[in-house]
């Protein structure tokens, strides 16, 4: 499988990338719909789908031009089959399957979370199997034991709101624009440490499951009682961010105790958070372990991770038929290794 084009349309980014087995990533273009959705304070699924329809083919052409390639130079197509917004997923699936059919090349739908998990493999320094993965992307927060491609065991996950959802909802409480997570992190930089202390949910009990709904409620109550000026908003943002980071750090440390793994990867949108990165480096260093991150542009949704995930599976001989489908929900634990086929 020489050269794979990946299409990502699971939510509010239209991403197209090309992965070459010799040269690595040769093109990666992402169009964000954040301006479109910001006036509504969150993603509007119908608007997201319609914008994908308008943008995906021009971005495919732009990615090919950026790599100085033609459509005929592509030997495989990968697209996000799920999880995600059904309408948005269907746009990418239909375009990818149509292109694959027209070009007479194999096409394959990949799991969005597997793609995030493999994103650190796009970097020069990458972990060896096995490793522990902390996936913090959109509506997902999970700890996964990774023994190899497609060999995943879910160790723990959020039982309610994911960390990213809690970030966005708390940012909205503070009057910050969408997307809220990065805006809250910026505001937290001006916060006073220790003025407010938020709980670290589910850290006082055994296990690796997480919960962030109560933390969001604590933030709501604090905002109602204490939000008097811009400095108070920054102090609340800092306390909230520290609580999320410390909760994730405690769970990662506990998971490394349980697995004995010496490598941890952190992927997904929250994985770009600088405070989280620094804290996990400290946790890992204290136990002689290493942490691997994709660069920030590979943390958010993008076609590069889709192209890479598709490359591994297409190379192993996997291929979708013309009767393709999409999955709003697609648990990572149901994935099989690329060498295992029906």
FENTAPE-V790443 format. One record per helix or strand of 3 or more residues. SS is the DSSP state (hx for helix, st for strand). FROM is the first residue (numbers start at 1). TO is the last residue. If there is no record, write none. Layout:
{{SS,FROM,TO} {SS,FROM,TO}}
//
This chain:
{{st,3,8} {st,13,20} {st,24,32} {hx,34,38} {hx,45,66} {hx,71,73} {st,76,82} {hx,86,103} {st,106,111} {hx,112,122} {st,131,137} {st,140,148} {st,151,158} {hx,163,173} {hx,180,188} {hx,213,226} {hx,230,259} {st,263,267} {hx,269,272} {hx,274,286} {st,290,293} {hx,296,299} {hx,303,315} {hx,332,334}}
//
